[in-house]
Structures are given as C-alpha cells and as structure tokens.
C-alpha cells in the first residue's frame, strides 16, 4: 500500500512533467508518442498576424479593383478565400505595382514571424504569388 507522501510526490512529479511539456511546446509530440491525436489550436500570435494579413490583402484587392486589373483581383481574391475570409468589394486608388511590392515584403516578413510552420509556408507562398503579380501590374 502506498503512503500519502508517495502519492503526493508522484502527482507533483506528473504535474511538473506536464508543465515542462507545455513550456517547451512538446506536449503535442508526447500525445502523438502515446497514440493520441492532438487538436490543433492556433497560437494567439498567429491569430493576430492573420488578422493583419487579411486587412493588408483586402487593401491590395481594393487597389487592384481600382486599377481595373482583373488578373490581380482574381489572384488576391483566391488568396483571401484560402485564408478563410470573403474578399471585399471596395475600390481604392493607388499605384498597384507599388502596393504589390510592399505586400510582397510584408508577406515575407510575416512568414518569418509566424509561429506555425504551416502558416509560415502559406505566407511565403502568398509572397511569391504577389511577386509574380507585380509583372501583371
């Protein structure tokens, strides 16, 4: 029969181990090791980054609409849909090539700032697509 001290020490050790897994971001790896599938949750940093990316992409879309460039409108609209949002319908005046170049740099910077590797890959891909669209502007 276990004494209370042994039970308390074991529970404390388990709590410290779980806290260590959370702090080092390896809890999901530990779950996978025992056969469980973790539920992916977005990091707060990526959630706020996503909002900023969507806002910036909506502005690029508005300038593309204002410039009357259907190819860029189609590209940016598709990117916004893939981010899970509805493309805006507004228009805005501006130099489309300049706005696209700025967006290319922003998406590349965002890709480096993203926590999730999958999100970083999406942002890098968006940056590449926008870089190609500069030739269409």
Phi and psi in radians as a Rosetta constraint file:
Dihedral C 1 N 2 CA 2 C 2 CIRCULARHARMONIC -1.416 0.35
Dihedral N 2 CA 2 C 2 N 3 CIRCULARHARMONIC 2.515 0.35
Dihedral C 2 N 3 CA 3 C 3 CIRCULARHARMONIC -1.451 0.35
Dihedral N 3 CA 3 C 3 N 4 CIRCULARHARMONIC 2.863 0.35
Dihedral C 3 N 4 CA 4 C 4 CIRCULARHARMONIC -1.073 0.35
Dihedral N 4 CA 4 C 4 N 5 CIRCULARHARMONIC -0.631 0.35
Dihedral C 4 N 5 CA 5 C 5 CIRCULARHARMONIC -1.097 0.35
Dihedral N 5 CA 5 C 5 N 6 CIRCULARHARMONIC -0.707 0.35
Dihedral C 5 N 6 CA 6 C 6 CIRCULARHARMONIC -1.147 0.35
Dihedral N 6 CA 6 C 6 N 7 CIRCULARHARMONIC -0.756 0.35
Dihedral C 6 N 7 CA 7 C 7 CIRCULARHARMONIC -1.128 0.35
Dihedral N 7 CA 7 C 7 N 8 CIRCULARHARMONIC -0.773 0.35
Dihedral C 7 N 8 CA 8 C 8 CIRCULARHARMONIC -1.140 0.35
Dihedral N 8 CA 8 C 8 N 9 CIRCULARHARMONIC -0.724 0.35
Dihedral C 8 N 9 CA 9 C 9 CIRCULARHARMONIC -1.129 0.35
Dihedral N 9 CA 9 C 9 N 10 CIRCULARHARMONIC -0.714 0.35
Dihedral C 9 N 10 CA 10 C 10 CIRCULARHARMONIC -1.136 0.35
Dihedral N 10 CA 10 C 10 N 11 CIRCULARHARMONIC -0.752 0.35
Dihedral C 10 N 11 CA 11 C 11 CIRCULARHARMONIC -1.133 0.35
Dihedral N 11 CA 11 C 11 N 12 CIRCULARHARMONIC -0.718 0.35
Dihedral C 11 N 12 CA 12 C 12 CIRCULARHARMONIC -1.122 0.35
Dihedral N 12 CA 12 C 12 N 13 CIRCULARHARMONIC -0.724 0.35
Dihedral C 12 N 13 CA 13 C 13 CIRCULARHARMONIC -1.105 0.35
Dihedral N 13 CA 13 C 13 N 14 CIRCULARHARMONIC -0.717 0.35
Dihedral C 13 N 14 CA 14 C 14 CIRCULARHARMONIC -1.131 0.35
Dihedral N 14 CA 14 C 14 N 15 CIRCULARHARMONIC -0.712 0.35
Dihedral C 14 N 15 CA 15 C 15 CIRCULARHARMONIC -1.111 0.35
Dihedral N 15 CA 15 C 15 N 16 CIRCULARHARMONIC -0.727 0.35
Dihedral C 15 N 16 CA 16 C 16 CIRCULARHARMONIC -1.136 0.35
Dihedral N 16 CA 16 C 16 N 17 CIRCULARHARMONIC -0.714 0.35
Dihedral C 16 N 17 CA 17 C 17 CIRCULARHARMONIC -1.120 0.35
Dihedral N 17 CA 17 C 17 N 18 CIRCULARHARMONIC -0.768 0.35
Dihedral C 17 N 18 CA 18 C 18 CIRCULARHARMONIC -1.113 0.35
Dihedral N 18 CA 18 C 18 N 19 CIRCULARHARMONIC -0.728 0.35
Dihedral C 18 N 19 CA 19 C 19 CIRCULARHARMONIC -1.090 0.35
Dihedral N 19 CA 19 C 19 N 20 CIRCULARHARMONIC -0.692 0.35
Dihedral C 19 N 20 CA 20 C 20 CIRCULARHARMONIC -1.099 0.35
Dihedral N 20 CA 20 C 20 N 21 CIRCULARHARMONIC -0.678 0.35
Dihedral C 20 N 21 CA 21 C 21 CIRCULARHARMONIC -1.124 0.35
Dihedral N 21 CA 21 C 21 N 22 CIRCULARHARMONIC -0.709 0.35
Dihedral C 21 N 22 CA 22 C 22 CIRCULARHARMONIC -1.179 0.35
Dihedral N 22 CA 22 C 22 N 23 CIRCULARHARMONIC -0.778 0.35
Dihedral C 22 N 23 CA 23 C 23 CIRCULARHARMONIC -1.114 0.35
Dihedral N 23 CA 23 C 23 N 24 CIRCULARHARMONIC -0.665 0.35
Dihedral C 23 N 24 CA 24 C 24 CIRCULARHARMONIC -1.589 0.35
Dihedral N 24 CA 24 C 24 N 25 CIRCULARHARMONIC 0.114 0.35
Dihedral C 24 N 25 CA 25 C 25 CIRCULARHARMONIC 0.984 0.35
Dihedral N 25 CA 25 C 25 N 26 CIRCULARHARMONIC 0.640 0.35
Dihedral C 25 N 26 CA 26 C 26 CIRCULARHARMONIC -2.015 0.35
Dihedral N 26 CA 26 C 26 N 27 CIRCULARHARMONIC 0.180 0.35
Dihedral C 26 N 27 CA 27 C 27 CIRCULARHARMONIC -1.087 0.35
Dihedral N 27 CA 27 C 27 N 28 CIRCULARHARMONIC -0.734 0.35
Dihedral C 27 N 28 CA 28 C 28 CIRCULARHARMONIC -1.085 0.35
Dihedral N 28 CA 28 C 28 N 29 CIRCULARHARMONIC -0.672 0.35
Dihedral C 28 N 29 CA 29 C 29 CIRCULARHARMONIC -1.115 0.35
Dihedral N 29 CA 29 C 29 N 30 CIRCULARHARMONIC -0.694 0.35
Dihedral C 29 N 30 CA 30 C 30 CIRCULARHARMONIC -1.150 0.35
Dihedral N 30 CA 30 C 30 N 31 CIRCULARHARMONIC -0.692 0.35
Dihedral C 30 N 31 CA 31 C 31 CIRCULARHARMONIC -1.104 0.35
Dihedral N 31 CA 31 C 31 N 32 CIRCULARHARMONIC -0.752 0.35
Dihedral C 31 N 32 CA 32 C 32 CIRCULARHARMONIC -1.105 0.35
Dihedral N 32 CA 32 C 32 N 33 CIRCULARHARMONIC -0.623 0.35
Dihedral C 32 N 33 CA 33 C 33 CIRCULARHARMONIC -1.114 0.35
Dihedral N 33 CA 33 C 33 N 34 CIRCULARHARMONIC -0.537 0.35
Dihedral C 33 N 34 CA 34 C 34 CIRCULARHARMONIC -1.682 0.35
Dihedral N 34 CA 34 C 34 N 35 CIRCULARHARMONIC 0.138 0.35
Dihedral C 34 N 35 CA 35 C 35 CIRCULARHARMONIC 1.639 0.35
Dihedral N 35 CA 35 C 35 N 36 CIRCULARHARMONIC 0.045 0.35
Dihedral C 35 N 36 CA 36 C 36 CIRCULARHARMONIC -1.577 0.35
Dihedral N 36 CA 36 C 36 N 37 CIRCULARHARMONIC 2.655 0.35
Dihedral C 36 N 37 CA 37 C 37 CIRCULARHARMONIC -1.840 0.35
Dihedral N 37 CA 37 C 37 N 38 CIRCULARHARMONIC 1.990 0.35
Dihedral C 37 N 38 CA 38 C 38 CIRCULARHARMONIC -1.250 0.35
Dihedral N 38 CA 38 C 38 N 39 CIRCULARHARMONIC 2.613 0.35
Dihedral C 38 N 39 CA 39 C 39 CIRCULARHARMONIC -1.543 0.35
Dihedral N 39 CA 39 C 39 N 40 CIRCULARHARMONIC 2.072 0.35
Dihedral C 39 N 40 CA 40 C 40 CIRCULARHARMONIC -1.220 0.35
Dihedral N 40 CA 40 C 40 N 41 CIRCULARHARMONIC 2.294 0.35
Dihedral C 40 N 41 CA 41 C 41 CIRCULARHARMONIC -2.135 0.35
Dihedral N 41 CA 41 C 41 N 42 CIRCULARHARMONIC 2.370 0.35
Dihedral C 41 N 42 CA 42 C 42 CIRCULARHARMONIC -1.217 0.35
Dihedral N 42 CA 42 C 42 N 43 CIRCULARHARMONIC 2.537 0.35
Dihedral C 42 N 43 CA 43 C 43 CIRCULARHARMONIC -1.317 0.35
Dihedral N 43 CA 43 C 43 N 44 CIRCULARHARMONIC 2.531 0.35
Dihedral C 43 N 44 CA 44 C 44 CIRCULARHARMONIC -0.982 0.35
Dihedral N 44 CA 44 C 44 N 45 CIRCULARHARMONIC -0.598 0.35
Dihedral C 44 N 45 CA 45 C 45 CIRCULARHARMONIC -1.120 0.35
Dihedral N 45 CA 45 C 45 N 46 CIRCULARHARMONIC -0.728 0.35
Dihedral C 45 N 46 CA 46 C 46 CIRCULARHARMONIC -1.236 0.35
Dihedral N 46 CA 46 C 46 N 47 CIRCULARHARMONIC -0.566 0.35
Dihedral C 46 N 47 CA 47 C 47 CIRCULARHARMONIC -1.140 0.35
Dihedral N 47 CA 47 C 47 N 48 CIRCULARHARMONIC -0.788 0.35
Dihedral C 47 N 48 CA 48 C 48 CIRCULARHARMONIC -1.210 0.35
Dihedral N 48 CA 48 C 48 N 49 CIRCULARHARMONIC -0.603 0.35
Dihedral C 48 N 49 CA 49 C 49 CIRCULARHARMONIC -1.127 0.35
Dihedral N 49 CA 49 C 49 N 50 CIRCULARHARMONIC -0.708 0.35
Dihedral C 49 N 50 CA 50 C 50 CIRCULARHARMONIC -1.051 0.35
Dihedral N 50 CA 50 C 50 N 51 CIRCULARHARMONIC -0.764 0.35
Dihedral C 50 N 51 CA 51 C 51 CIRCULARHARMONIC -1.045 0.35
Dihedral N 51 CA 51 C 51 N 52 CIRCULARHARMONIC -0.758 0.35
Dihedral C 51 N 52 CA 52 C 52 CIRCULARHARMONIC -1.156 0.35
Dihedral N 52 CA 52 C 52 N 53 CIRCULARHARMONIC -0.695 0.35
Dihedral C 52 N 53 CA 53 C 53 CIRCULARHARMONIC -1.110 0.35
Dihedral N 53 CA 53 C 53 N 54 CIRCULARHARMONIC -0.804 0.35
Dihedral C 53 N 54 CA 54 C 54 CIRCULARHARMONIC -1.064 0.35
Dihedral N 54 CA 54 C 54 N 55 CIRCULARHARMONIC -0.762 0.35
Dihedral C 54 N 55 CA 55 C 55 CIRCULARHARMONIC -1.063 0.35
Dihedral N 55 CA 55 C 55 N 56 CIRCULARHARMONIC -0.769 0.35
Dihedral C 55 N 56 CA 56 C 56 CIRCULARHARMONIC -1.174 0.35
Dihedral N 56 CA 56 C 56 N 57 CIRCULARHARMONIC -0.735 0.35
Dihedral C 56 N 57 CA 57 C 57 CIRCULARHARMONIC -1.130 0.35
Dihedral N 57 CA 57 C 57 N 58 CIRCULARHARMONIC -0.620 0.35
Dihedral C 57 N 58 CA 58 C 58 CIRCULARHARMONIC -1.103 0.35
Dihedral N 58 CA 58 C 58 N 59 CIRCULARHARMONIC -0.648 0.35
Dihedral C 58 N 59 CA 59 C 59 CIRCULARHARMONIC -1.167 0.35
Dihedral N 59 CA 59 C 59 N 60 CIRCULARHARMONIC -0.746 0.35
Dihedral C 59 N 60 CA 60 C 60 CIRCULARHARMONIC -1.044 0.35
Dihedral N 60 CA 60 C 60 N 61 CIRCULARHARMONIC -0.745 0.35
Dihedral C 60 N 61 CA 61 C 61 CIRCULARHARMONIC -1.077 0.35
Dihedral N 61 CA 61 C 61 N 62 CIRCULARHARMONIC -0.752 0.35
Dihedral C 61 N 62 CA 62 C 62 CIRCULARHARMONIC -1.094 0.35
Dihedral N 62 CA 62 C 62 N 63 CIRCULARHARMONIC -0.708 0.35
Dihedral C 62 N 63 CA 63 C 63 CIRCULARHARMONIC -1.185 0.35
Dihedral N 63 CA 63 C 63 N 64 CIRCULARHARMONIC -0.682 0.35
Dihedral C 63 N 64 CA 64 C 64 CIRCULARHARMONIC -1.105 0.35
Dihedral N 64 CA 64 C 64 N 65 CIRCULARHARMONIC -0.709 0.35
Dihedral C 64 N 65 CA 65 C 65 CIRCULARHARMONIC -1.119 0.35
Dihedral N 65 CA 65 C 65 N 66 CIRCULARHARMONIC -0.762 0.35
Dihedral C 65 N 66 CA 66 C 66 CIRCULARHARMONIC -1.100 0.35
Dihedral N 66 CA 66 C 66 N 67 CIRCULARHARMONIC -0.570 0.35
Dihedral C 66 N 67 CA 67 C 67 CIRCULARHARMONIC -1.440 0.35
Dihedral N 67 CA 67 C 67 N 68 CIRCULARHARMONIC -0.157 0.35
Dihedral C 67 N 68 CA 68 C 68 CIRCULARHARMONIC 1.186 0.35
Dihedral N 68 CA 68 C 68 N 69 CIRCULARHARMONIC 0.711 0.35
Dihedral C 68 N 69 CA 69 C 69 CIRCULARHARMONIC -1.911 0.35
Dihedral N 69 CA 69 C 69 N 70 CIRCULARHARMONIC 1.634 0.35
Dihedral C 69 N 70 CA 70 C 70 CIRCULARHARMONIC -1.137 0.35
Dihedral N 70 CA 70 C 70 N 71 CIRCULARHARMONIC -0.524 0.35
Dihedral C 70 N 71 CA 71 C 71 CIRCULARHARMONIC -1.137 0.35
Dihedral N 71 CA 71 C 71 N 72 CIRCULARHARMONIC -0.798 0.35
Dihedral C 71 N 72 CA 72 C 72 CIRCULARHARMONIC -1.225 0.35
Dihedral N 72 CA 72 C 72 N 73 CIRCULARHARMONIC -0.650 0.35
Dihedral C 72 N 73 CA 73 C 73 CIRCULARHARMONIC -1.022 0.35
Dihedral N 73 CA 73 C 73 N 74 CIRCULARHARMONIC -0.784 0.35
Dihedral C 73 N 74 CA 74 C 74 CIRCULARHARMONIC -1.098 0.35
Dihedral N 74 CA 74 C 74 N 75 CIRCULARHARMONIC -0.783 0.35
Dihedral C 74 N 75 CA 75 C 75 CIRCULARHARMONIC -1.090 0.35
Dihedral N 75 CA 75 C 75 N 76 CIRCULARHARMONIC -0.908 0.35
Dihedral C 75 N 76 CA 76 C 76 CIRCULARHARMONIC -1.182 0.35
Dihedral N 76 CA 76 C 76 N 77 CIRCULARHARMONIC -0.630 0.35
Dihedral C 76 N 77 CA 77 C 77 CIRCULARHARMONIC -1.078 0.35
Dihedral N 77 CA 77 C 77 N 78 CIRCULARHARMONIC -0.759 0.35
Dihedral C 77 N 78 CA 78 C 78 CIRCULARHARMONIC -1.108 0.35
Dihedral N 78 CA 78 C 78 N 79 CIRCULARHARMONIC -0.686 0.35
Dihedral C 78 N 79 CA 79 C 79 CIRCULARHARMONIC -1.105 0.35
Dihedral N 79 CA 79 C 79 N 80 CIRCULARHARMONIC -0.723 0.35
Dihedral C 79 N 80 CA 80 C 80 CIRCULARHARMONIC -1.155 0.35
Dihedral N 80 CA 80 C 80 N 81 CIRCULARHARMONIC -0.698 0.35
Dihedral C 80 N 81 CA 81 C 81 CIRCULARHARMONIC -1.089 0.35
Dihedral N 81 CA 81 C 81 N 82 CIRCULARHARMONIC -0.731 0.35
Dihedral C 81 N 82 CA 82 C 82 CIRCULARHARMONIC -1.150 0.35
Dihedral N 82 CA 82 C 82 N 83 CIRCULARHARMONIC -0.418 0.35
Dihedral C 82 N 83 CA 83 C 83 CIRCULARHARMONIC -1.446 0.35
Dihedral N 83 CA 83 C 83 N 84 CIRCULARHARMONIC -0.045 0.35
Dihedral C 83 N 84 CA 84 C 84 CIRCULARHARMONIC 1.546 0.35
Dihedral N 84 CA 84 C 84 N 85 CIRCULARHARMONIC 0.382 0.35
Dihedral C 84 N 85 CA 85 C 85 CIRCULARHARMONIC -2.208 0.35
Dihedral N 85 CA 85 C 85 N 86 CIRCULARHARMONIC 2.878 0.35
Dihedral C 85 N 86 CA 86 C 86 CIRCULARHARMONIC -1.624 0.35
Dihedral N 86 CA 86 C 86 N 87 CIRCULARHARMONIC 2.242 0.35
Dihedral C 86 N 87 CA 87 C 87 CIRCULARHARMONIC -1.088 0.35
Dihedral N 87 CA 87 C 87 N 88 CIRCULARHARMONIC 2.444 0.35
Dihedral C 87 N 88 CA 88 C 88 CIRCULARHARMONIC -1.261 0.35
Dihedral N 88 CA 88 C 88 N 89 CIRCULARHARMONIC 2.937 0.35
Dihedral C 88 N 89 CA 89 C 89 CIRCULARHARMONIC -2.019 0.35
Dihedral N 89 CA 89 C 89 N 90 CIRCULARHARMONIC 0.017 0.35
Dihedral C 89 N 90 CA 90 C 90 CIRCULARHARMONIC -1.313 0.35
Dihedral N 90 CA 90 C 90 N 91 CIRCULARHARMONIC 2.891 0.35
Dihedral C 90 N 91 CA 91 C 91 CIRCULARHARMONIC -2.168 0.35
Dihedral N 91 CA 91 C 91 N 92 CIRCULARHARMONIC 2.740 0.35
Dihedral C 91 N 92 CA 92 C 92 CIRCULARHARMONIC -2.621 0.35
Dihedral N 92 CA 92 C 92 N 93 CIRCULARHARMONIC 2.485 0.35
Dihedral C 92 N 93 CA 93 C 93 CIRCULARHARMONIC -1.399 0.35
Dihedral N 93 CA 93 C 93 N 94 CIRCULARHARMONIC 2.615 0.35
Dihedral C 93 N 94 CA 94 C 94 CIRCULARHARMONIC 2.821 0.35
Dihedral N 94 CA 94 C 94 N 95 CIRCULARHARMONIC 2.920 0.35
Dihedral C 94 N 95 CA 95 C 95 CIRCULARHARMONIC -1.431 0.35
Dihedral N 95 CA 95 C 95 N 96 CIRCULARHARMONIC 1.870 0.35
Dihedral C 95 N 96 CA 96 C 96 CIRCULARHARMONIC -1.047 0.35
Dihedral N 96 CA 96 C 96 N 97 CIRCULARHARMONIC -0.759 0.35
Dihedral C 96 N 97 CA 97 C 97 CIRCULARHARMONIC -1.065 0.35
Dihedral N 97 CA 97 C 97 N 98 CIRCULARHARMONIC -0.727 0.35
Dihedral C 97 N 98 CA 98 C 98 CIRCULARHARMONIC -1.149 0.35
Dihedral N 98 CA 98 C 98 N 99 CIRCULARHARMONIC -0.755 0.35
Dihedral C 98 N 99 CA 99 C 99 CIRCULARHARMONIC -1.126 0.35
Dihedral N 99 CA 99 C 99 N 100 CIRCULARHARMONIC -0.692 0.35
Dihedral C 99 N 100 CA 100 C 100 CIRCULARHARMONIC -1.141 0.35
Dihedral N 100 CA 100 C 100 N 101 CIRCULARHARMONIC -0.756 0.35
Dihedral C 100 N 101 CA 101 C 101 CIRCULARHARMONIC -1.066 0.35
Dihedral N 101 CA 101 C 101 N 102 CIRCULARHARMONIC -0.721 0.35
Dihedral C 101 N 102 CA 102 C 102 CIRCULARHARMONIC -1.119 0.35
Dihedral N 102 CA 102 C 102 N 103 CIRCULARHARMONIC -0.732 0.35
Dihedral C 102 N 103 CA 103 C 103 CIRCULARHARMONIC -1.135 0.35
Dihedral N 103 CA 103 C 103 N 104 CIRCULARHARMONIC -0.632 0.35
Dihedral C 103 N 104 CA 104 C 104 CIRCULARHARMONIC -1.015 0.35
Dihedral N 104 CA 104 C 104 N 105 CIRCULARHARMONIC -0.840 0.35
Dihedral C 104 N 105 CA 105 C 105 CIRCULARHARMONIC -1.127 0.35
Dihedral N 105 CA 105 C 105 N 106 CIRCULARHARMONIC -0.707 0.35
Dihedral C 105 N 106 CA 106 C 106 CIRCULARHARMONIC -1.119 0.35
Dihedral N 106 CA 106 C 106 N 107 CIRCULARHARMONIC -0.789 0.35
Dihedral C 106 N 107 CA 107 C 107 CIRCULARHARMONIC -1.141 0.35
Dihedral N 107 CA 107 C 107 N 108 CIRCULARHARMONIC -0.634 0.35
Dihedral C 107 N 108 CA 108 C 108 CIRCULARHARMONIC -1.144 0.35
Dihedral N 108 CA 108 C 108 N 109 CIRCULARHARMONIC -0.736 0.35
Dihedral C 108 N 109 CA 109 C 109 CIRCULARHARMONIC -1.134 0.35
Dihedral N 109 CA 109 C 109 N 110 CIRCULARHARMONIC -0.735 0.35
Dihedral C 109 N 110 CA 110 C 110 CIRCULARHARMONIC -1.078 0.35
Dihedral N 110 CA 110 C 110 N 111 CIRCULARHARMONIC -0.680 0.35
Dihedral C 110 N 111 CA 111 C 111 CIRCULARHARMONIC -1.078 0.35
Dihedral N 111 CA 111 C 111 N 112 CIRCULARHARMONIC -0.664 0.35
Dihedral C 111 N 112 CA 112 C 112 CIRCULARHARMONIC -1.262 0.35
Dihedral N 112 CA 112 C 112 N 113 CIRCULARHARMONIC -0.461 0.35
Dihedral C 112 N 113 CA 113 C 113 CIRCULARHARMONIC -1.506 0.35
Dihedral N 113 CA 113 C 113 N 114 CIRCULARHARMONIC -0.300 0.35
Dihedral C 113 N 114 CA 114 C 114 CIRCULARHARMONIC -1.162 0.35
Dihedral N 114 CA 114 C 114 N 115 CIRCULARHARMONIC 2.493 0.35
Dihedral C 114 N 115 CA 115 C 115 CIRCULARHARMONIC -1.437 0.35
Dihedral N 115 CA 115 C 115 N 116 CIRCULARHARMONIC -0.829 0.35
Dihedral C 115 N 116 CA 116 C 116 CIRCULARHARMONIC -1.271 0.35
Dihedral N 116 CA 116 C 116 N 117 CIRCULARHARMONIC 2.232 0.35
Dihedral C 116 N 117 CA 117 C 117 CIRCULARHARMONIC -1.082 0.35
Dihedral N 117 CA 117 C 117 N 118 CIRCULARHARMONIC -0.614 0.35
Dihedral C 117 N 118 CA 118 C 118 CIRCULARHARMONIC -1.143 0.35
Dihedral N 118 CA 118 C 118 N 119 CIRCULARHARMONIC -0.761 0.35
Dihedral C 118 N 119 CA 119 C 119 CIRCULARHARMONIC -1.146 0.35
Dihedral N 119 CA 119 C 119 N 120 CIRCULARHARMONIC -0.687 0.35
Dihedral C 119 N 120 CA 120 C 120 CIRCULARHARMONIC -1.075 0.35
Dihedral N 120 CA 120 C 120 N 121 CIRCULARHARMONIC -0.697 0.35
Dihedral C 120 N 121 CA 121 C 121 CIRCULARHARMONIC -1.146 0.35
Dihedral N 121 CA 121 C 121 N 122 CIRCULARHARMONIC -0.716 0.35
Dihedral C 121 N 122 CA 122 C 122 CIRCULARHARMONIC -1.075 0.35
Dihedral N 122 CA 122 C 122 N 123 CIRCULARHARMONIC -0.799 0.35
Dihedral C 122 N 123 CA 123 C 123 CIRCULARHARMONIC -1.124 0.35
Dihedral N 123 CA 123 C 123 N 124 CIRCULARHARMONIC -0.699 0.35
Dihedral C 123 N 124 CA 124 C 124 CIRCULARHARMONIC -1.131 0.35
Dihedral N 124 CA 124 C 124 N 125 CIRCULARHARMONIC -0.678 0.35
Dihedral C 124 N 125 CA 125 C 125 CIRCULARHARMONIC -1.143 0.35
Dihedral N 125 CA 125 C 125 N 126 CIRCULARHARMONIC -0.703 0.35
Dihedral C 125 N 126 CA 126 C 126 CIRCULARHARMONIC -1.073 0.35
Dihedral N 126 CA 126 C 126 N 127 CIRCULARHARMONIC -0.735 0.35
Dihedral C 126 N 127 CA 127 C 127 CIRCULARHARMONIC -1.051 0.35
Dihedral N 127 CA 127 C 127 N 128 CIRCULARHARMONIC -0.750 0.35
Dihedral C 127 N 128 CA 128 C 128 CIRCULARHARMONIC -1.136 0.35
Dihedral N 128 CA 128 C 128 N 129 CIRCULARHARMONIC -0.735 0.35
Dihedral C 128 N 129 CA 129 C 129 CIRCULARHARMONIC -1.117 0.35
Dihedral N 129 CA 129 C 129 N 130 CIRCULARHARMONIC -0.709 0.35
Dihedral C 129 N 130 CA 130 C 130 CIRCULARHARMONIC -1.182 0.35
Dihedral N 130 CA 130 C 130 N 131 CIRCULARHARMONIC -0.609 0.35
Dihedral C 130 N 131 CA 131 C 131 CIRCULARHARMONIC -1.111 0.35
Dihedral N 131 CA 131 C 131 N 132 CIRCULARHARMONIC -0.696 0.35
Dihedral C 131 N 132 CA 132 C 132 CIRCULARHARMONIC -1.180 0.35
Dihedral N 132 CA 132 C 132 N 133 CIRCULARHARMONIC -0.592 0.35
Dihedral C 132 N 133 CA 133 C 133 CIRCULARHARMONIC -1.209 0.35
Dihedral N 133 CA 133 C 133 N 134 CIRCULARHARMONIC -0.342 0.35
Dihedral C 133 N 134 CA 134 C 134 CIRCULARHARMONIC -1.011 0.35
Dihedral N 134 CA 134 C 134 N 135 CIRCULARHARMONIC -0.607 0.35
Dihedral C 134 N 135 CA 135 C 135 CIRCULARHARMONIC -1.207 0.35
Dihedral N 135 CA 135 C 135 N 136 CIRCULARHARMONIC -0.334 0.35
Dihedral C 135 N 136 CA 136 C 136 CIRCULARHARMONIC -1.513 0.35
Dihedral N 136 CA 136 C 136 N 137 CIRCULARHARMONIC -0.260 0.35
